[in-house]
Amino acid sequence: MTFSAFDRRAFLGAMAAGGSLVLAGRPAFAKGSVTAAMYPGSWEEAFRKIVVPALKTSKDVELEMQPLYAVDQIAKASAARGAPPFDTFVLDPGPRVSGLDKGLYEKFDAKKLTNLGKLPEGLVDEWGATVAAQVVGMAYNPKKLPPPKNWTDLLKEPWVSRLGLTGFQTTFGTVSIIEIAKMYGGSETNVEPFFTEIKKVLPKIATIGAPAAMAGLFQQGQCDVIYANTQTVSTLKSRGVDIAFAKPETGAVAFFTTMHIAKGATEVENVYKYIDTVISAGVQTELAKSPYNFVPVNKDVALGSDLPMKNLDEMSKFVRHDWAKINPLRAGWIERFNKEVAK
């Protein structure tokens, strides 16, 4: 097969988005456009409704999105060999470190962001910019359970028999299990105590499921306590679900979602316009509203009343993790959880 009729980048992008070559729409390499990798589901929906028109109106740039989870973004960019199928990544901390290790990003010039001064200190570096914050803790049904005070409560009654358990496949799942392990003497790199303790109560646990299924299982009443991010809690609450967020006594977990310019991207200037639009006060305000409930990072945007902090500066005191240490171990943890817990 040759690519004489179509640019290689357009071909890869079409294949990733739809599984076959699609000729409709503006090609990603056209002037006045940018192609962005985007989390499927609520992120893609929110960006299509809010960011697409804002970017076109304010910068005259058209946004094309490829729905890809973080690990798939890293895999596709790695396989592209210098011809990335998109201009920009959107990543949580673990995949961000993986991409950095693989040299998948262009250097980032923060001075090109007109909204740079609206971001708290430390949310932009030489490789990218933060576009959303995430806060992780425990979520419970306040009509059925008292609020859990700490991670260890999840493995005790009355919570354990109503617990919805999921593994290390997501960032929120990984950090939650690490925090449980730490309560029993473990650490960022030692989750053995989690496996020891979970096996003691495994027969009591209400349900074990894939990360994407947990919100639905909670809504259906198959479990009444889970570990989750505030975005999930706010979204379920907006649907009329009885749910509340509980901040652990040891502190909620904070992590940030960042955007990065793909190495070899052809629309670099449009990427800066895109990211600048995403972090603008107007867009951040809309993303923070129901049903999307993003945690904003622009200092001019008021935080929701359901969040466990009054301002973004408080997040500097939340629990953070070193993903350079976690990443090499995570695949083994996933395999072990699937064999010993989710069997």
N, C-alpha and C positions, 0 to 999 in steps of 0.2 A: 504493500500500500504506500502511496505517496501522498504528500500534502500540497501538491501544486495548486489545487483549487481552493484550499482552505488553509488559513494560518494554523499552525500546530496548536497554538494557545486556544484558539476558538474551538478547535476540535476537542481538546481535552476538557474545556469548560462545558461544552454541550454534553459530552459523555458523562461527566460527573453529575450534572444536573438532572439529566433525564434518561440516561442509559442508552441513548442513541443520538445520532447527529441531528441537531435541530437548526434550521436555517432562518427561523423567524427572529425578529428583533434586531436591535442595534448590536453589532459585534463589539466585544469587550475592548478592542484596541482602537475603536473609533474616537475621534476628537470629541471631547466633552462628555466622556463616560468613565466609569471606574467599575471594576469587577471585584466584588467583595465576597470572601467566604463568610458564611453566616450559619449560626446554629439553627437547625430545623425547629419548627414548632413556634413557640411564643415569640422568640427573638425574630425569626423571619417575618412573622405576622406584624409585629410591632414596627419593624424597620420598613416594611412595605407600606404601611399605613402612615407612618410619621416621618421617617427619614427620607424616603424617596421623594415625596413632594417638597420637603424643606430644602433638600440639596439642589433640586432642579430650580426652585424659586430663588434661592439665595446665591447660588454659585453657577447656575446654568450647567450643571453636571448631572448626567443620568446615571443612576445606580442600578447595576445588574448584580444579582446575588446568586451564589452557588450554595445550596443547603448542605453543609458538611459539619459533622461533629469534629471536635478539636483533634482527636487522634487521626481522623481521616484527612484533615487539612495537612497535618505534618507528613503523613504517608504520601499524599499526592504531590506535595511540593518537593519531597525528597526524590520521588521517582521522575519528576519533570526535568531534572538535569539542566537547570538554568533557564528553562522556559516555563515559568509557573503558570498554572491554569487560572490564577486570580492575582489581583494586585495587592490585596491586604488580608491578613489573618485576623481572626477574633479568637482569643485563647484564655483559658484559665491558667493558674500558675504552673501546674505540672507540665502540660504541653508547651507552655511558653519556654520553660527551661530546655525542653527537648529540642525545640526549634532553634534556640540559641546555640546549643551544643552542636547542632548540625550545620550551623552557618546559613540559615534560611532567610535571614532578615537583612535588609539594607539599613545602614545607619540612619538614625532619625534626628531631624533638625527641628527641635521643639520651637525654635523662634519663628517658624512658619505658621504656628497656630495663633490666631488672633485672640483666642480664648484661653491661652496658656495661663494667664494670671488668675483665672477663675478656678483652677484646679489646686487642691491642697498640695503643699510641698511634698515631694517624693513620689507623686503619681505620674511623672514623666521621666524617662531616662533616655540614654543614647540609642535605645532599640525600639521604643514605642511609647504609647500613651494609654493611660487608664480611661475606660469609657463607662464602667459600671462597677459598683461595689457589691459584695455579697456578704451576708451575715448568717452564720449557721448556729443553730442551737437545737432545742427540743420543741416539738409541737405536740399538743395534746387536745383532747376533747374536754372542755371545762365542765360539761354537763354530766360527764361520766367519770372523770378522774380529777384528783387534786393536782396542782402543778408540780411537776418533778423539780427538785431543787438542784440536782447534780447528775452528772452522767451515770453514776453508779445506781441511781434510782431506776434507771431503765431495766436493770437486771434484778429488780426486787418487786414484790407485790405492793400495791395493786397494778403496777405498770407492766411488769414483764409478761403477764398473761394477756395483755392487750397490745403488745409491742409488734410493730411492723418493722422487720429487719431487712436491710439490704447491704450489699458488699462494697468493695473498693473500686467499682467501675467509674464512679463519679468523684469529683472533688469533694462534694459535701459528705459523701459516704466515707471516703478515705479519712478526712480530718476528724469526723465524728468517732470513727473506730479508734483512731490514734488517741483521741482524748479519753475514751473509755479505757484503753490500755494503760495510759499514763496514770489513771486513778488507782490502778492495781500494781504500780511499779514499773510500767513500761515506758517507752519513749517514742520519739519520731521514727526511730529505726528498729524498735523492738515492740511488736504487737503480740508477742507470745502470750502475755497475760490476758489479752482479749479472748484468744482462742480457748485458753484454760477456763475462763469464767463463763463464756458463752455455752460451752459444752455442758456445764452444770445445770443450766436452765433451758436448754434447747427444747425439751419436750413441752415446756410451758408456753413458749412463744406463740403468739396468735397467728402470725403469717410471715413468710419469707418470700421476697419477690425482687424482680428487677427494679432498678432505680426509677425508671420511667413509669412503673406501675404503682408506686407507693401513694401518690396523691389520689389516684382512683380508688385504691384499696381503702384508704382513709375515708374518702367520701362515701363509699359503700358501707362503711361501718365494720369492715373486716378487721380493722385495727383502730386503736384510739390514741396511740402515742407513737411518734416516729422522730427521727432526727431529720431536720430539713432546713432550708434557707428561708429567710423572711419573705422572699418573693413567692414561694409556694404557699406559705401561710396566708398572705394577703390575697392571693388569687383564689384560694379555696373559700376564704371568708367572703369575698365578693360574690361567690356563687351561693351563699346562704349556708355554708357548712359551719358547724360548731367547731371552731378551732382557735387556739391561742398559742402564742410563742412564749417559751420559757427560756430565759437566759440562765445558763449554768452559773453556779456560784464561783467557779473557776474562771468565768468569763466566756462570752460568746466568741466564736471563731470568725475572723475576718479574712477575706481574700478578694482579689480584684481581677476583673476581666479587662484584658488589654488588647490593643490593636497594633499590628506591625506591618511594615511594608515588605512585601515578598521580594527576595533577592531576584533581580532581573525583571522586576515590574516595569512595564512600559508607560504607565500612567501615574508616575510618582507625584506630580504636582496636583493631580486630581485626588490622589489619596489624602494629601494634606487638607484639601478642601472638604473631603468627606469626613475625616476625623474631626476637623474643626467644627463641622456642622453637628456631628453627634454629641460633642461635649458642650454645645451652645446652650444657654439657659432655656431658650424656647423649646428646643427638642428634648432636653433633659426633663423639663417640667411635664411634657406630654408623656414621655416614657414612664415617668413615675406614677402616672394616674392608672386607675383600674381600667382595663383588666390586666395590664402588663406589669405594673408594680415594680419597676426597676428601682434600685437604690441609686440615686443620683450622685455624681461626683463634682458637679458644678456648685461652687460655694454660694451662688445666688439663688439656688433652688431649695425651697423648704423641704425638710425631711418629713415623711409621713408619721402620723401619731402612733402607728403600730410598731415602729422601729425602736430597738432597745438603746437608742442614743439620741441626743438632742442636736448634735452637729457632727460633721465628718471628722473633726479633730479627735473626738472620743475614740474613734476606731484605732488610733495609734496605740491604745491601751488594750485592745482586744488580742486574742490569741492568734499568732501567725505561725507558719510552718516553713521549713527549709526544703523546698522541693528538689533541690539538687541532691539531697540525701534520700528523699523518699522515692524518686523516680526509679532508681536502679532496683528497688525492692518490690515495687508495686505489682508487677506482673506475677511474681511469685505469690504475693498475698492474694491476688484475685484467684489464682488457680487453687490455692489452699482453701479459701472460703468456699469455692464451688464444690470442692471435694468433701470437705469436713463439716460444713454448715448448711449449705443449700442443697445437699444431696436428697 
